[in-house]
């Protein structure tokens, strides 16, 4: 996405994309085996206790005989993109130059496919290291419309997933996300505006809606990721592709009266429409 041969300076290109200039010169360093094990266990505990912050997670880890400090837990959580889920006292801005959009789903009856989509990012452990997974989910039918893996939490892999979903199924009425800088970036917001998609962001009083996507992450990790122990990014990508195919087409959902996401989505949206 960044073209170092372009006449536009790299600093301005980064600003347009809504990413930090410093991340372009970043070279990842290996993570110790001990930290990898801690991150995997923190991820599991976060799924079990999404309300737990660094202090509680430290206590839970110490109960298991793992000696770790609160600052180390906090640092690892930042690397993983995790934060405790709770009702925040006020709307927070994740990036000082990015606009935070209002929450549009309060009191809204979501009854059909493509009415509301949701996007979120989660951490996926590998045998050595980790990657990030983003998914576009249809709110009403729970169908995973598109997904991408990335070794960094930049906006580009989020934008690619959104572009694929819109290209295959047409734009939704509303896109709902958290206030992460990837989603508030100018390029991401610009794409939504260009396709007439209204932007909704989780804020005060809307903390429970994030748990809806957390249920997807819980299913992905306990039914696929933790069972496979991916050796590499390519192995993870192949495994997740198989799982999402199963999740959409074969896995029955109690919340959908035993139907699969594909059955319910296709019932509401018989034929994909071009963007």
C-alpha positions as CSV (number, residue, x, y, z in Angstrom):
1,X,0.0,0.0,0.0
2,X,2.9,2.4,0.7
3,X,4.8,3.2,-2.4
4,X,8.3,4.5,-1.5
5,X,9.0,5.5,-5.2
6,X,5.9,7.7,-5.3
7,X,6.3,11.5,-5.5
8,X,4.1,11.9,-2.4
9,X,6.3,11.6,0.7
10,X,6.0,8.5,2.8
11,X,4.9,10.5,5.8
12,X,1.9,12.0,3.9
13,X,1.0,8.5,2.5
14,X,0.9,7.2,6.0
15,X,-1.2,10.1,7.1
16,X,-3.7,9.4,4.3
17,X,-3.9,5.7,5.3
18,X,-4.4,6.6,8.9
19,X,-1.3,4.6,10.1
20,X,1.7,5.6,12.1
21,X,4.8,6.7,10.2
22,X,7.0,4.8,12.7
23,X,5.4,1.4,11.9
24,X,6.8,1.6,8.4
25,X,10.3,1.2,9.7
26,X,9.4,-1.3,12.3
27,X,11.1,-4.7,12.1
28,X,9.5,-7.4,14.3
29,X,11.7,-9.0,16.9
30,X,11.3,-12.6,18.0
31,X,9.0,-13.2,21.1
32,X,10.4,-15.4,23.8
33,X,8.9,-18.9,24.3
34,X,7.8,-17.9,27.8
35,X,5.9,-14.8,26.5
36,X,4.3,-16.9,23.7
37,X,3.0,-19.3,26.3
38,X,1.8,-16.4,28.5
39,X,0.0,-14.8,25.6
40,X,-1.8,-18.0,24.6
41,X,-3.0,-18.4,28.2
42,X,-4.0,-14.8,28.5
43,X,-6.0,-15.2,25.3
44,X,-7.8,-18.2,26.8
45,X,-8.5,-16.4,30.0
46,X,-9.8,-13.4,28.2
47,X,-12.4,-15.6,26.4
48,X,-13.5,-17.1,29.7
49,X,-13.5,-13.8,31.6
50,X,-13.8,-10.9,29.0
51,X,-14.3,-8.5,31.9
52,X,-10.8,-9.2,33.4
53,X,-8.2,-6.5,33.2
54,X,-4.5,-6.8,33.7
55,X,-4.7,-7.0,37.5
56,X,-7.3,-9.8,37.5
57,X,-5.5,-11.7,34.8
58,X,-2.2,-11.4,36.8
59,X,-4.0,-12.9,39.8
60,X,-5.5,-15.7,37.7
61,X,-2.1,-16.6,36.2
62,X,-0.5,-16.6,39.7
63,X,-3.2,-19.1,40.8
64,X,-1.9,-21.4,38.1
65,X,1.7,-21.0,39.4
66,X,2.8,-18.5,36.7
67,X,5.0,-15.7,38.1
68,X,4.1,-12.5,36.2
69,X,3.7,-8.8,36.9
70,X,0.8,-6.6,36.1
71,X,2.9,-4.4,33.7
72,X,4.0,-7.5,31.8
73,X,0.4,-8.7,31.5
74,X,-0.7,-5.2,30.3
75,X,2.1,-5.1,27.7
76,X,1.2,-8.5,26.3
77,X,-2.4,-7.5,26.2
78,X,-1.5,-4.5,24.1
79,X,0.5,-6.6,21.7
80,X,-2.5,-8.9,21.4
81,X,-5.0,-6.1,21.0
82,X,-7.0,-7.2,24.1
83,X,-8.8,-5.0,26.6
84,X,-11.3,-5.7,29.3
85,X,-14.9,-5.4,28.3
86,X,-17.0,-3.2,30.6
87,X,-19.3,-0.2,30.6
88,X,-16.9,2.8,30.2
89,X,-17.8,6.1,31.8
90,X,-17.4,8.1,28.6
91,X,-16.7,7.6,24.9
92,X,-12.9,7.4,24.3
93,X,-10.9,8.4,21.2
94,X,-8.5,5.7,20.1
95,X,-6.6,8.1,17.8
96,X,-6.4,11.8,18.5
97,X,-6.8,12.9,14.9
98,X,-9.6,10.4,14.0
99,X,-13.3,11.1,14.5
100,X,-15.4,8.8,16.7
101,X,-18.8,8.1,15.2
102,X,-22.1,7.7,17.1
103,X,-23.6,4.4,18.1
104,X,-26.6,3.7,15.8
105,X,-27.9,0.3,17.1
106,X,-29.6,1.3,20.4
107,X,-33.2,0.3,20.1
108,X,-32.8,-0.9,16.5
109,X,-34.6,-4.1,15.5
110,X,-32.1,-6.1,13.3
111,X,-34.2,-8.5,11.4
112,X,-32.6,-9.1,8.0
113,X,-29.4,-9.9,6.2
114,X,-27.1,-7.0,5.2
115,X,-28.9,-4.6,7.5
116,X,-26.0,-4.4,9.9
117,X,-22.5,-5.8,9.6
118,X,-19.8,-6.0,12.4
119,X,-16.0,-6.0,12.2
120,X,-13.5,-6.9,14.8
121,X,-9.8,-8.0,15.2
122,X,-8.5,-10.8,17.4
123,X,-5.1,-12.4,18.2
124,X,-4.2,-15.9,16.8
125,X,-1.3,-17.7,18.4
126,X,1.2,-19.6,16.3
127,X,3.9,-22.1,17.3
128,X,6.4,-19.3,17.1
129,X,4.8,-15.8,17.1
130,X,1.3,-14.7,16.4
131,X,-0.9,-13.0,13.7
132,X,-4.1,-10.9,13.8
133,X,-7.5,-12.0,12.3
134,X,-10.2,-9.6,11.2
135,X,-13.7,-10.7,10.1
136,X,-16.7,-9.1,8.6
137,X,-19.9,-10.7,10.1
138,X,-23.5,-10.2,9.2
139,X,-25.2,-9.3,12.5
140,X,-28.6,-10.9,11.8
141,X,-27.5,-14.3,10.4
142,X,-24.0,-14.6,12.1
143,X,-22.5,-15.4,8.7
144,X,-18.8,-14.6,8.2
145,X,-18.7,-12.7,5.0
146,X,-15.0,-12.1,4.7
147,X,-11.8,-12.4,6.7
148,X,-8.1,-11.7,6.5
149,X,-4.9,-12.5,8.5
150,X,-2.0,-10.0,9.1
151,X,1.2,-9.9,11.0
152,X,0.6,-6.3,12.0
153,X,-2.6,-4.4,13.2
154,X,-2.7,-1.9,10.4
155,X,-5.7,-0.7,8.4
156,X,-4.9,-2.5,5.1
157,X,-6.0,-6.0,6.0
158,X,-9.2,-4.6,7.5
159,X,-9.9,-2.7,4.3
160,X,-9.2,-5.7,2.1
161,X,-11.7,-7.8,4.1
162,X,-14.4,-5.1,3.8
163,X,-13.7,-4.6,0.1
164,X,-14.2,-8.4,-0.5
165,X,-17.4,-8.5,1.5
166,X,-18.9,-5.5,-0.3
167,X,-17.8,-6.8,-3.6
168,X,-19.5,-10.1,-3.1
169,X,-22.7,-9.1,-1.2
170,X,-23.2,-5.4,-1.8
171,X,-23.0,-2.8,0.9
172,X,-24.9,-3.1,4.2
173,X,-27.0,-0.3,5.7
174,X,-24.8,0.0,8.8
175,X,-21.3,-1.0,9.7
176,X,-20.6,-1.4,13.5
177,X,-17.1,-1.6,15.0
178,X,-15.2,-0.6,18.1
179,X,-13.2,2.6,18.3
180,X,-9.9,1.0,17.1
181,X,-7.6,3.2,15.0
182,X,-7.9,0.8,12.1
183,X,-11.6,1.5,11.9
184,X,-11.5,5.2,12.5
185,X,-8.7,5.7,9.9
186,X,-9.5,8.1,7.0
187,X,-9.1,5.4,4.3
188,X,-11.5,3.0,6.1
189,X,-14.1,5.7,6.8
190,X,-13.7,7.0,3.3
191,X,-14.6,3.6,1.8
192,X,-17.8,3.4,3.9
193,X,-18.8,6.9,2.8
194,X,-18.1,6.1,-0.8
195,X,-20.5,3.2,-0.7
196,X,-23.2,4.9,1.3
197,X,-22.7,2.8,4.4
198,X,-23.6,4.4,7.8
199,X,-20.9,4.0,10.4
200,X,-21.8,3.0,14.0
201,X,-19.2,2.7,16.7
202,X,-19.5,1.0,20.1
203,X,-19.6,3.6,22.9
204,X,-21.2,4.4,26.2
205,X,-24.0,2.0,27.1
206,X,-23.1,-0.3,24.1
207,X,-20.5,-2.5,25.7
208,X,-22.6,-5.7,25.5
209,X,-22.7,-5.6,21.7
210,X,-18.9,-6.4,21.5
211,X,-19.7,-9.7,23.2
212,X,-21.6,-10.7,20.1
213,X,-18.4,-10.8,18.1
214,X,-16.5,-12.3,21.1
215,X,-18.8,-15.3,20.7
216,X,-17.5,-15.8,17.2
217,X,-13.9,-15.6,18.4
218,X,-14.6,-18.1,21.2
219,X,-15.9,-20.6,18.7
220,X,-13.0,-20.0,16.3
221,X,-10.4,-20.5,19.0
222,X,-11.8,-23.4,21.0
223,X,-13.1,-25.3,18.0
224,X,-10.2,-24.7,15.6
225,X,-7.2,-22.6,16.7
226,X,-6.3,-24.2,20.1
227,X,-6.8,-27.7,18.7
228,X,-4.5,-27.2,15.7
229,X,-1.4,-25.3,17.1
230,X,-0.6,-23.7,13.7
231,X,3.1,-23.9,12.7
232,X,3.0,-20.9,10.3
233,X,0.9,-18.2,8.8
234,X,0.1,-20.3,5.7
235,X,-1.0,-23.2,7.8
236,X,-3.2,-20.9,9.9
237,X,-4.7,-19.4,6.8
238,X,-5.6,-22.8,5.4
239,X,-7.0,-24.0,8.7
240,X,-9.2,-20.9,9.2
241,X,-10.5,-21.2,5.6
242,X,-11.7,-24.7,6.4
243,X,-13.2,-23.7,9.7
244,X,-15.1,-20.7,8.3
245,X,-16.5,-22.9,5.6
246,X,-17.7,-25.3,8.2
247,X,-18.9,-22.5,10.5
248,X,-21.1,-21.0,7.7
249,X,-22.4,-24.0,6.0
250,X,-22.5,-26.9,8.5
251,X,-22.3,-25.7,12.1
252,X,-25.9,-25.3,13.6
253,X,-26.5,-22.3,15.9
254,X,-28.8,-22.4,18.9
255,X,-29.5,-18.6,18.4
256,X,-30.6,-19.4,14.8
257,X,-33.1,-22.1,15.9
258,X,-30.6,-24.8,14.7
259,X,-30.0,-23.3,11.3
260,X,-26.6,-22.6,9.8
261,X,-25.6,-19.0,8.9
262,X,-25.6,-19.9,5.2
263,X,-29.2,-21.2,5.4
264,X,-30.5,-18.1,7.1
265,X,-28.4,-15.6,5.1
266,X,-29.4,-17.2,1.7
267,X,-33.0,-17.2,2.8
268,X,-32.9,-13.5,3.4
269,X,-30.5,-12.8,0.5
270,X,-31.0,-15.3,-2.2
271,X,-28.5,-14.0,-4.7
272,X,-25.4,-11.9,-4.0
273,X,-25.5,-8.5,-5.6
274,X,-22.5,-6.7,-7.1
275,X,-21.2,-3.7,-5.3
